[in-house]
Amino acid sequence: MRNFRIEVVTEVEVILDDTKFDQPFFEQFNQIISDLGDNDDRNDALCEHAKFLAYQHVQNGYDGNDFVEGYGPLKDMGISLSTIATLEEIISGGSDA
């Protein structure tokens, strides 16, 4: 048996309609899912949502046609997710386990 450690880095493009991210949305999302910020620091909150959505895309394969808890149907929120590039690197490998 061989033991490998692989680093996988995925670059994701997140497009979102920031007009859909209003204070009522932030309040509901923060209460139900996770506190990712609000209109007090809107740019940071939108960046946090972009990171959250990118993670959902990589982990679960979500794209613009899916329903994601906290957002609903992504198309309705003006959200599109796509993989730009995936890079793999062997950290260590081939040794006996």
C-alpha positions as MATLAB code, in Angstrom:
seq = 'MRNFRIEVVTEVEVILDDTKFDQPFFEQFNQIISDLGDNDDRNDALCEHAKFLAYQHVQNGYDGNDFVEGYGPLKDMGISLSTIATLEEIISGGSDA';
ca = [
       0.000    0.000    0.000;
       1.298    3.479   -0.915;
       0.711    6.705    0.985;
       0.293   10.011   -0.918;
      -0.367   13.575    0.218;
      -1.783   15.798   -2.519;
      -2.488   19.507   -2.362;
      -5.402   20.566   -4.567;
      -6.015   24.253   -5.234;
      -9.137   25.327   -7.109;
      -9.713   28.817   -8.473;
     -13.418   29.671   -8.614;
     -15.150   32.585  -10.305;
     -18.067   33.892   -8.253;
     -20.463   36.324   -9.883;
     -23.222   37.750   -7.725;
     -25.851   40.431   -8.052;
     -24.955   42.606   -5.096;
     -28.355   44.345   -5.241;
     -29.885   41.105   -3.918;
     -27.687   41.287   -0.806;
     -29.646   43.810    1.210;
     -29.878   44.279    4.979;
     -32.892   41.925    5.400;
     -30.982   39.206    3.502;
     -27.877   39.713    5.662;
     -29.895   39.593    8.877;
     -31.708   36.387    7.922;
     -28.581   34.662    6.603;
     -26.543   35.665    9.660;
     -29.227   34.368   12.021;
     -29.854   31.042   10.266;
     -26.571   30.050    8.570;
     -23.511   32.001    9.707;
     -22.600   35.598   10.478;
     -20.774   36.781    7.364;
     -21.311   40.485    7.966;
     -23.836   43.083    6.877;
     -24.244   46.523    5.335;
     -22.038   48.088    8.043;
     -19.065   46.778    6.053;
     -20.748   45.772    2.827;
     -17.631   45.030    0.774;
     -16.237   42.668    3.429;
     -19.634   40.960    3.753;
     -19.854   40.427   -0.015;
     -16.298   39.032   -0.035;
     -17.216   36.621    2.763;
     -20.275   35.475    0.828;
     -18.164   35.016   -2.314;
     -15.716   32.839   -0.329;
     -18.582   30.857    1.234;
     -20.135   30.249   -2.182;
     -16.782   29.270   -3.728;
     -16.334   26.702   -0.965;
     -19.838   25.341   -1.626;
     -18.972   25.066   -5.326;
     -15.748   23.145   -4.662;
     -17.117   20.896   -1.910;
     -20.577   20.204   -3.309;
     -20.357   20.990   -7.018;
     -22.958   23.755   -6.792;
     -23.269   26.083   -9.757;
     -25.829   28.662  -10.850;
     -28.550   26.022  -11.274;
     -28.629   24.817   -7.681;
     -30.492   25.654   -4.497;
     -28.148   26.540   -1.634;
     -29.497   26.891    1.883;
     -29.444   30.517    2.955;
     -29.533   31.771   -0.636;
     -32.311   29.771   -2.262;
     -32.086   29.132   -6.000;
     -28.768   30.669   -7.033;
     -30.190   31.989  -10.311;
     -32.803   33.958   -8.360;
     -29.993   35.595   -6.359;
     -28.033   36.386   -9.524;
     -25.239   34.012   -8.462;
     -23.041   32.083  -10.863;
     -20.179   29.778   -9.827;
     -17.592   28.225  -12.112;
     -14.193   26.584  -11.822;
     -11.423   28.528  -13.547;
      -8.524   26.193  -12.769;
      -7.589   23.268  -10.578;
      -3.972   22.591   -9.706;
      -2.688   19.457   -8.030;
       0.709   19.006   -6.434;
       2.122   15.931   -4.783;
       3.320   16.973   -1.339;
       4.767   13.566   -0.602;
       4.067   10.269   -2.115;
       4.957    6.823   -3.063;
       6.198    5.748    0.331;
       4.896    2.577    1.885;
       2.007    3.198    4.256;
];
